[in-house]
Amino acid sequence: MSSPVLQPTSLINFIKDALVAGGFSLANSEIVAAHLVDAEMKGVPSHGINRLGLYLGEVQRHVIDPKAEPIVDKIKSSLLHVNGSRGIGIVAMKKATDAAIELAKVEGIAAAGITGCGHTGRMGAYAEQAANAGFLAVSFGGGGRKLWGNVVPFGGKDPVMSTNPYTLGMPGLTDDPVVCDFAISNWPAGKVAVARANGHKLPEDIIIDKEGKPSTNPEDFYNGGALLPAAGTKGSGLGIIAELMGDAMLGAAVEYNWLLILIKVDTFRPKSAYDKSAKEFVDEVRGSKPVDPDGQVILPGERETSLAQKAREEGICVSDGVWKSITSAAAEYGIKADSYF
C-alpha cells in the first residue's frame, strides 16, 4: 500500500493502537499519538510519526517504561520537580506544562525541572499550549551527552553535547502564538533521519564525518559523524549552557533533562494592554516589506499554524519513506495499515 492522504483522526488511532500493541498504556498512547500527528500536521516530520519505530524500539531495549506515570512535586512556592519515572518524555512534558500553567496562574511565575524521561517530541507544542494560556514560555534541555552526544562544539570534531533544544513562546493573536523552537545544531538529528529514510543528500554545513570533514551523506552521521552547531559560537554556547543545566544542575538523564519557565504576560501590565501591543507588533511584522516582491514576512510559529489548518482541511501527506517505516514498525506488532486507511 503506497502512502495515501491521511486523515488526522485515522492516523492518531493507527499510531495509538501500534503503541498499545508495543506495550504502552492506553493513556500514554493517546497522548503520544496525538502529539506525533500534531507535529506531522504542523510540518515538522522530524518529530512526527517517523518516531514510532524509535519509541517501540526503546521499549524493547528497556530504555523507557511505556506504562510509566510522571510524578509532580511542588518543592517551592513557584517551583516544581517532575520525575518522568523513566517513561516517554512526551507524557512527562505534557504533565509538567499542565502543572506549571496551573501554578503560574496563581503565582504569576512557575519553573519546572523535568527529569527521568525519554524523548519529549516537538517542544514547540508545549510552548504553544502555554502561550495560548497567556504565558511567556521558555524551555531548554540538555544533559544527554554521555548516551546521545552528537553535536561538536565550535572549532571541535568530538561530539561533546546533544542537540539541546531551546523553545520560546508568547501569545500573539488569538490561537496564533509566536513560537521559536530550535536545536542548537543546524539541523536536529531527526531531520537527518528523515533525509536518510527518503534517500536525500544533506545541505552543506549540517554534518561532519568521523574524520571531522564536511559531508552531505546522511550515512556519515550514523557512521561516527556529528552535527555542527548553529551559527558557530552562538549555537555552541547555547548548547554548553543547556548541557550544564541538564547535567550539573538536574543530574543524570535518561535522554535529556529540561527546565521550563512560565511567566504570566499580564504580570507587569494589564492583559488588554499586552494584547493591544502584541497585535500592533504582529501586524507590523506581517506588514513589513519582503525582500522578494512575491514573498511574505511571517512570524515564528506562523508556518506551523497555517500548515495545521491546511492538514485539517485536506488531510496529511507523508513521504513514501516515512510511510514504509511506520507501517512496517506497526506490522511487527500486528497492526495493519489497511485496517485504518
N, C-alpha and C positions, 0 to 999 in steps of 0.2 A: 504494500500500500504506500503510494507516494504521499508527500506532505499535502494535506488538504488545507483549506481555510478553516481555522478552528474557532469555535465559539467559546468565550471565556468560561461559562458555566461547565460545559462538557470537559474542557481542558482541566479545570480545577478538580472535577470529580475523578478524572483519569489519574492525575498526579496523586491525589489524596488516596485513592484505592491502592496505587502502587506502593505508597509509603506505608499504609496499613499492612499490606501483604509482606513488606520488608521488615516489619517489627515495630513500627511507630504506633503510639497510642492514637486513637481516633482524634482526640482533642489536639494533639501536636500536629497530626497530619493535616487537619483542617487549616491551622494557622500557617503551616509551611506551604501547602499547596496554594492558598490564596496569595501569599507573598510572592512566590515564584511566578505565578501567572500575572500578577500585577506588574512585576519587573519586566516581563515579556511585553505586556501591553504598553509600557512606557518606553519601549525602545532600548532596554538595557539587557540584551540577551546574554551578556557575560555573567549576569547574576540571576538569570531566569531559569527556565525549565531544563536547560542543559545541565544544571546542578543535580538533577535527580539521581543519576548514576553515582555521583560522588557521595551523596548522602547515604544511599543504600550501601555503598561500599564501606563507608565509615562505620556503619552498624555492624557489618560482617566482620570488620577488623577490630571491633570493640573500641574504636576511637571515641565514640559517643554512645550515650544511653538513649535510645529512641523513645523511651517512656518517661524520661526524667521530668520533674516539675521544679521550676525555679523557686528559690526561697528568697523572699523580700524582707529585709530587716531595716528598720529605721534606727540608725546609730547616733544621729544628732538631730536637732530640730529641722534642719533642711538637708540632711544627708542620708542617703540610702546605700545599702550594700545589697546587690542582687547576685546570689550564688546560682549559677545555671545548673548545678548538680550534674555536671558533665553531659548535659543534653545539647540538643541542637540550639545554636545561638539565636536563630530567628525567634524562637519561643521566648528565650531569656530577654532579648532586647525588646520584644513587644510588651512583656510584662513590666520591664523596667520603665519603658516610656509611659505606659498607663499609670504606674505608681508615681512617677516623677511629676506627671501632669497634675494628678490629684493633690500631691503635696505642695507643688508650686502655686496652685490656685489659692492655697491658704497662706503660705509663707512669702509668696512673691518670687522666690527663687528656690531651686532644688538642684542637687547634684547627686548622681548615682554612679557608683563604681560597679561594673558588671564583670564578674569573673567566672571561671569554671564552665565555659561554654564553647561549643563548636562554632561553625560558620554562621555569621549573622545575616547573610544575604545582602540585599541592597540597602545600604544605610540611609539613603535618601528617603526611604519610606517612613522612617521614624521621625525625621526632620519635618516631613510633610504633615504627619499627624500632629506634631507639637505646634507647628506654625499655624495650622488650621484651628488649633485650640487657643491661639492667642499668645504664643511664646516665641522668644528668640531661643533657638536650639543650637547648641554646639556639642559635637561629639568627635572623639578620635580614639583610635585603638592601636595597640602595639603589644610587645612582649612575646611574640611568637617566633623569634628568630632562630631558636635552637631546633625547632622542628620545621619551620616554614620559611627560613631565611631565603629570600630570592631577589633582593634589591641591593645593589652595591652603593656605597657612599660616594659622594663626588670625588673623582680622581682615583677611585679604587676599583679592583676587579674581584674582590671577595664579597659575596652577599652576606652582609652583617646585620640586615634588618629585613622586615617584610614590607608589604605594600602599605601598611599602616594608614588606613583611610581617615580622612577628615570630612566632616559634614557640618554645614551651617544652614540654618533656615529661619525665615521670618515671614509673618503674614504679608501678603501683597494685596491683591484684590480678593473678593470673596471666593473661596475654594480655588484660589490661584496663587499658591505660596511661592515665595522666592527661595530656591534651594540650591546650594552648591554642594556637590558630592564628588569627591575625587580621591584617588590614590596618590601617594607621594611619588609613585613611579609614572613614567609617561603613559603606560598602559597598565591596567590591572592584569593579574595572571589569567583571570577568567576570559578576558578578551583575546589573549594569546591562544587559549584553549579553543575558542570558537573559530579563530583563523585556522588552527590546526585541523579541527573537525571538518572544515569546509575546503581544505587544501589550498588555502590562500597564503601568499607571501606577506610578510610584515613590512610596514613602512620603515624607513631609516630611523635610527636613534631610539629604538624600542628595546632591543636586547643586545647583549654581547654573548659570544660563545664561551666555552670553558677556558679558552686561552686569553680571554679579555678582548677579542677582536669583534668589531661590529658585524651583525648578521641580520638577514631578513628571513631566515628559515626558522619557523616555529620549533622544529625538532631540536635545534641547537639549544633552545631554552631548557628543554627536558633532558638534554644530554650534558648537564653540568654548567649551563649558561646562567645568565641572570638578567634581571630587568634594570634599566637605567633610571636614575632619579629624575623627576620632572623639574625643568628649569634649573638644572645643575645644582648649585649650592642651596637654593630655596627648598626644593623637594628633599634634598639630603638632610638639611637642618630640621625640617618638619618631621621627617622620619625618625631622626635621632631623638628628638623630644618625645615623640609618641612611644618609642621603644623604652625610654627611661620611665615614662608614666606607667606603661603596661607591665613592665617587669619589676623595676626597682620600687615603684610605689604600690602596685597592686599584687605582685607576687607571681608565682608560676602560672602559666596559661595553658589551657587545652589547645586553643588556636591563638586568639588574641584576647587580651583584657581591654575593657573600654571605660571611658569616662564620658558621662552625659550630663550636660549642664543646661537647665532651663530657667529663663527669666521672663516674667510677665511683661508684655510690651506696654502695659498701662501702669507699670510700677512708678515711673517718673513723671508721667503726664497722662491726662485722660485718654481713654481708648478712642474717643471720637477725634481727638487731635492727631493721634497716631494714624488713624485710618485716612484722615484728610491729607496729611503729609505724604503717607505711603502712596496714595492714589496719584498725587501730583507727580511724585518721582517716577512711579511705574509708567505713567503716561508720557513723562519726559523722555525716559529711556526708549520706550517703544516708538516715540515720535521722532527720535533723532535720525539724522540723515545717514543712510548706509553708504559705505564706500562703493559698493556695487549698486548702480541705479535700480537694478531689478531685484535687489536683495532686501532684507529686512533685519533690523536690530531686535534681538529678542533677549529676554531676561533668563538668568539661570533657573532651570526647572520648567520653563515655558514649553520647551520641546516635549518633555515628558507628559505634561498636562494635555497638550494637543494630540500627541500620539495615542494616549489612553482613550480620549474621546473618539478618535477615529477607529480604534480597535473595538470599542463598544458598538459602534455603528456598522462596521464592515467585517469584523472578525480579526483573528490573529494569523499572520503568515509567519511560518518558521522555515529556516533553511532545511534542505534535504539532509545535510549532515547532522544537525541537531535532532531532526525528526527521527532519523535512523537510530541515533544514540538513545533517546528516551524510550522509544518503543521497544528496543532491544533490552534495555535495562528493566522495563516493566514486565516484559515477557518472561524474564528469568524467574519472576515471582507469580507467574500465572495470570497476569493482567494483559489482556489482548486489546490493542488499539481499535480493532474493528468493532468492538462492542460499544464504543463510545462515540465514534465519528462516522 
